[in-house]
């Protein structure tokens, strides 16, 4: 069995599932210990690995955010490399959002570890893996993914609701999804933006009512629409660089960047800037009390 792992991911759901897989391969009792290497040192981790617990045969030591995997490290890693040459029976798992494979020290470290990359997740495969003994045909599965947020925790939450609902037959159908699943707020916001830009007044009004009936306030709608349009615009401006780099520059997760890049194909920069300008004026009018929020937004939609 492997003793040394590196998990590359920023998604805790996927990380937890991978750790569960590793745990299942361990015979007997074990102790799970966590370190954050932004606070602790790698020497603390090695000391823990070289000792045994009072109530268990083995330890799984999780070391989050190892700095030496992402940037040049001035700290002495001699003790760490000495351990890698002769590891104990305990298991070490280094967990990092990203590995900088350009670094010379990383190339050396990688030779000792089993590398598990979890950043590029296939959502269809993820749903299939979590269906257990339930059945859902591919068309239904794709429909489910079109309705829910692409956040893995949200997918699992909605899937659990469907499984509870179909506990008897264990066959999930499209009508079950319509009845049980809460549609992604993110998807609906993009639908509203598209309807506004296309001057589809009927669709804009329907989506506006959808938000209001679900308890969303006008200011929330304005902020969400403005933020998403601004993201689409910024991604269009930075479209020559990778999603991961844009994510780093803008300080947002990579998935919204991917989504914004796809949506941005349909709009020009001029359209997006014009809409942002109109929304800013609308926001000022509401805050200054010139117009009532609901009337102001509806007038804005109808005049598009």
C-alpha positions as CSV (number, residue, x, y, z in Angstrom):
1,X,0.0,0.0,0.0
2,X,1.2,3.6,-0.8
3,X,2.4,5.6,2.1
4,X,3.0,9.0,0.4
5,X,0.3,10.9,-1.5
6,X,-0.1,14.4,-2.9
7,X,-3.7,15.5,-3.6
8,X,-4.0,18.5,-5.9
9,X,-7.4,20.1,-5.5
10,X,-9.1,23.1,-4.0
11,X,-12.4,21.3,-3.7
12,X,-12.9,19.9,-0.1
13,X,-15.7,17.6,-1.2
14,X,-13.4,15.8,-3.7
15,X,-10.5,15.8,-1.2
16,X,-12.7,14.2,1.5
17,X,-13.9,11.5,-0.9
18,X,-10.3,10.7,-1.9
19,X,-9.2,10.5,1.7
20,X,-12.2,8.1,2.3
21,X,-10.9,5.8,-0.4
22,X,-7.4,5.8,1.1
23,X,-8.9,5.1,4.6
24,X,-10.8,2.0,3.3
25,X,-7.5,0.3,2.3
26,X,-6.2,0.5,5.8
27,X,-6.6,-2.6,8.0
28,X,-7.2,-2.0,11.7
29,X,-7.6,1.2,13.7
30,X,-6.0,4.4,12.6
31,X,-5.7,8.0,13.9
32,X,-6.4,11.0,11.5
33,X,-4.3,14.0,12.2
34,X,-4.4,17.4,10.4
35,X,-1.8,20.1,10.0
36,X,-1.9,23.4,8.2
37,X,1.6,24.2,6.9
38,X,0.7,27.9,6.8
39,X,0.8,27.6,10.6
40,X,2.7,24.4,11.4
41,X,6.1,23.4,10.0
42,X,7.0,20.3,8.0
43,X,9.1,19.2,10.9
44,X,6.0,19.0,13.1
45,X,4.5,16.7,10.5
46,X,7.6,14.5,10.4
47,X,7.7,14.2,14.2
48,X,4.0,13.1,14.1
49,X,4.7,10.5,11.4
50,X,7.7,9.1,13.3
51,X,5.6,8.3,16.4
52,X,2.7,6.0,17.0
53,X,-0.6,6.7,18.8
54,X,-1.6,5.1,22.0
55,X,-4.9,3.7,20.7
56,X,-4.2,2.9,17.1
57,X,-1.7,1.0,14.9
58,X,-1.4,3.7,12.3
59,X,-1.8,7.4,11.6
60,X,-3.0,9.2,8.5
61,X,-1.4,12.6,8.6
62,X,-3.0,15.3,6.4
63,X,-0.7,18.3,5.7
64,X,-2.6,21.2,4.0
65,X,-1.0,24.0,2.0
66,X,2.6,22.8,1.8
67,X,4.4,26.0,0.6
68,X,7.3,24.1,-1.0
69,X,5.0,22.7,-3.7
70,X,4.0,26.2,-5.0
71,X,6.8,28.6,-4.3
72,X,10.6,28.7,-3.8
73,X,11.2,27.6,-0.2
74,X,14.1,28.9,1.9
75,X,13.3,26.6,4.8
76,X,15.6,23.6,5.3
77,X,13.9,20.4,3.9
78,X,16.7,18.0,4.8
79,X,14.7,16.3,7.5
80,X,11.7,16.0,5.2
81,X,13.8,14.3,2.4
82,X,15.5,12.1,5.0
83,X,12.0,10.9,6.0
84,X,11.0,10.3,2.3
85,X,14.0,8.0,1.8
86,X,12.8,5.9,4.7
87,X,9.1,6.5,5.6
88,X,7.4,5.0,8.6
89,X,4.3,2.8,8.2
90,X,2.1,5.8,8.8
91,X,0.6,7.6,5.8
92,X,1.4,11.1,4.7
93,X,-1.0,13.1,2.5
94,X,0.0,16.5,1.3
95,X,-2.9,18.6,0.1
96,X,-2.5,21.6,-2.2
97,X,-4.7,23.6,-4.6
98,X,-1.9,23.7,-7.1
99,X,1.5,22.1,-7.7
100,X,4.2,24.3,-9.3
101,X,6.0,21.6,-11.4
102,X,8.5,24.2,-12.6
103,X,10.3,24.2,-9.2
104,X,13.3,21.9,-9.0
105,X,12.4,20.8,-5.4
106,X,8.9,19.8,-6.6
107,X,10.3,17.6,-9.4
108,X,12.4,15.8,-6.7
109,X,9.5,15.5,-4.3
110,X,7.1,14.1,-6.9
111,X,9.3,11.0,-7.4
112,X,8.4,9.9,-3.9
113,X,4.6,10.5,-4.0
114,X,1.6,9.2,-5.7
115,X,0.0,12.3,-7.3
116,X,-3.8,12.5,-7.3
117,X,-5.2,15.4,-9.4
118,X,-8.8,16.2,-8.7
119,X,-9.2,19.7,-10.2
120,X,-10.6,18.6,-13.6
121,X,-13.8,16.8,-12.5
122,X,-16.1,15.2,-14.9
123,X,-19.6,16.1,-13.5
124,X,-21.4,13.4,-15.4
125,X,-19.0,10.8,-13.9
126,X,-19.3,12.4,-10.4
127,X,-23.1,12.1,-10.5
128,X,-22.9,8.4,-11.7
129,X,-20.4,7.6,-8.9
130,X,-22.9,9.0,-6.3
131,X,-26.1,7.4,-7.6
132,X,-25.2,4.2,-5.8
133,X,-28.0,1.7,-6.6
134,X,-30.3,4.3,-8.1
135,X,-31.0,4.5,-11.9
136,X,-30.9,7.6,-14.0
137,X,-30.6,7.5,-17.8
138,X,-28.1,9.8,-19.5
139,X,-30.6,12.2,-20.9
140,X,-32.1,12.6,-17.4
141,X,-28.7,13.0,-15.9
142,X,-27.7,15.8,-18.3
143,X,-31.0,17.5,-17.6
144,X,-30.3,17.3,-13.9
145,X,-26.9,18.9,-14.4
146,X,-28.4,21.7,-16.5
147,X,-30.7,22.6,-13.6
148,X,-28.3,22.5,-10.6
149,X,-25.3,24.5,-9.6
150,X,-22.0,23.1,-10.7
151,X,-20.8,23.3,-7.1
152,X,-20.2,19.7,-6.0
153,X,-21.7,20.1,-2.6
154,X,-24.9,21.5,-4.2
155,X,-25.0,18.6,-6.6
156,X,-24.8,16.1,-3.8
157,X,-27.5,18.0,-1.8
158,X,-29.9,17.9,-4.7
159,X,-29.0,14.3,-5.5
160,X,-29.7,13.2,-1.9
161,X,-33.1,14.9,-2.1
162,X,-34.0,13.0,-5.3
163,X,-32.8,9.7,-3.7
164,X,-34.9,10.2,-0.7
165,X,-37.9,11.0,-2.9
166,X,-37.4,7.9,-5.0
167,X,-36.5,5.6,-2.1
168,X,-39.0,3.0,-3.2
169,X,-38.5,2.6,-7.0
170,X,-34.9,3.9,-7.1
171,X,-35.5,5.2,-10.6
172,X,-35.0,9.0,-11.1
173,X,-37.0,10.6,-13.9
174,X,-37.1,14.0,-15.5
175,X,-40.4,14.9,-13.7
176,X,-38.8,14.0,-10.4
177,X,-36.1,16.6,-11.0
178,X,-38.7,19.2,-11.9
179,X,-40.6,18.4,-8.7
180,X,-37.8,18.1,-6.2
181,X,-34.7,19.9,-7.5
182,X,-34.1,23.6,-6.7
183,X,-32.9,25.3,-9.9
184,X,-29.4,26.9,-9.8
185,X,-29.6,30.5,-8.8
186,X,-26.5,31.1,-10.9
187,X,-28.1,29.6,-14.0
188,X,-31.2,31.7,-13.6
189,X,-29.2,34.9,-13.2
190,X,-27.4,34.2,-16.5
191,X,-30.8,33.5,-18.1
192,X,-32.0,36.9,-16.9
193,X,-28.9,38.7,-18.3
194,X,-29.4,37.0,-21.6
195,X,-33.1,37.9,-21.7
196,X,-32.3,41.6,-20.9
197,X,-29.5,41.8,-23.5
198,X,-31.8,40.2,-26.1
199,X,-34.6,42.6,-25.2
200,X,-36.8,39.6,-24.5
201,X,-39.3,41.5,-22.2
202,X,-41.6,38.5,-21.6
203,X,-38.7,36.3,-20.5
204,X,-37.2,39.1,-18.4
205,X,-40.5,39.7,-16.6
206,X,-41.0,36.0,-16.0
207,X,-37.5,35.6,-14.5
208,X,-38.0,38.8,-12.4
209,X,-41.2,37.3,-11.0
210,X,-39.4,34.1,-10.3
211,X,-36.8,35.9,-8.1
212,X,-39.4,38.0,-6.3
213,X,-41.6,35.0,-5.6
214,X,-38.6,33.1,-4.2
215,X,-37.9,35.9,-1.7
216,X,-35.1,37.7,-3.5
217,X,-35.0,41.5,-3.0
218,X,-34.5,44.0,-5.8
219,X,-31.2,45.1,-4.6
220,X,-29.9,41.5,-4.5
221,X,-31.1,41.0,-8.1
222,X,-29.3,44.2,-9.2
223,X,-26.1,43.2,-7.4
224,X,-26.1,39.7,-8.8
225,X,-26.8,40.8,-12.4
226,X,-24.2,43.6,-12.2
227,X,-21.6,41.3,-10.8
228,X,-22.1,38.6,-13.4
229,X,-22.1,41.1,-16.3
230,X,-18.9,42.6,-14.9
231,X,-17.3,39.1,-14.7
232,X,-18.4,38.3,-18.3
233,X,-16.8,41.7,-19.4
234,X,-13.6,41.1,-17.5
235,X,-13.2,37.6,-18.9
236,X,-13.7,38.9,-22.4
237,X,-11.0,41.5,-21.9
238,X,-8.6,38.8,-20.5
239,X,-9.7,36.1,-23.0
240,X,-6.2,35.4,-24.3
241,X,-5.1,33.9,-21.0
242,X,-6.2,30.7,-19.2
243,X,-9.2,30.3,-16.9
244,X,-7.0,29.5,-14.0
245,X,-4.9,32.7,-14.5
246,X,-8.0,34.8,-14.9
247,X,-9.4,33.2,-11.7
248,X,-6.2,34.2,-9.9
249,X,-6.3,37.8,-11.3
250,X,-10.0,38.4,-10.5
251,X,-10.0,36.6,-7.2
252,X,-12.9,34.3,-8.1
253,X,-13.3,30.5,-8.4
254,X,-12.3,28.9,-11.8
255,X,-15.8,27.5,-12.5
256,X,-17.6,31.0,-12.7
257,X,-14.8,32.1,-15.1
258,X,-15.4,29.1,-17.4
259,X,-19.1,29.8,-17.3
260,X,-18.6,33.5,-18.0
261,X,-16.2,32.8,-20.9
262,X,-18.9,30.6,-22.5
263,X,-21.7,33.2,-22.0
264,X,-19.4,36.0,-23.2
265,X,-19.4,34.6,-26.8
266,X,-23.0,35.9,-27.2
267,X,-22.3,39.5,-26.2
268,X,-20.1,42.4,-27.3
269,X,-18.0,44.4,-24.9
270,X,-20.0,47.5,-25.9
271,X,-23.3,45.8,-25.0
272,X,-22.0,44.7,-21.6
273,X,-20.5,48.2,-20.8
274,X,-23.8,49.8,-21.8
275,X,-25.8,47.5,-19.6
276,X,-23.4,48.1,-16.6
277,X,-23.9,51.8,-17.1
278,X,-27.7,51.6,-17.1
279,X,-27.7,49.3,-14.0
280,X,-25.4,51.8,-12.1
281,X,-27.9,54.6,-12.9
282,X,-30.8,52.4,-11.8
283,X,-28.9,51.6,-8.5
284,X,-28.4,55.4,-7.9
285,X,-32.1,56.2,-8.6
286,X,-33.3,53.5,-6.1
287,X,-30.8,54.5,-3.4
288,X,-31.6,58.2,-3.7
289,X,-35.4,57.5,-3.5
290,X,-36.1,58.9,-7.0
291,X,-38.0,55.7,-7.9
292,X,-39.5,52.7,-6.1
293,X,-37.3,49.6,-6.4
294,X,-39.8,47.2,-8.1
295,X,-41.2,49.9,-10.4
296,X,-37.7,51.1,-11.3
297,X,-36.5,47.6,-12.3
298,X,-39.6,46.7,-14.2
299,X,-39.4,50.1,-16.1
300,X,-35.8,49.3,-16.9
301,X,-36.7,45.9,-18.3
302,X,-39.6,47.1,-20.3
303,X,-37.6,50.0,-21.8
304,X,-34.8,47.8,-23.0
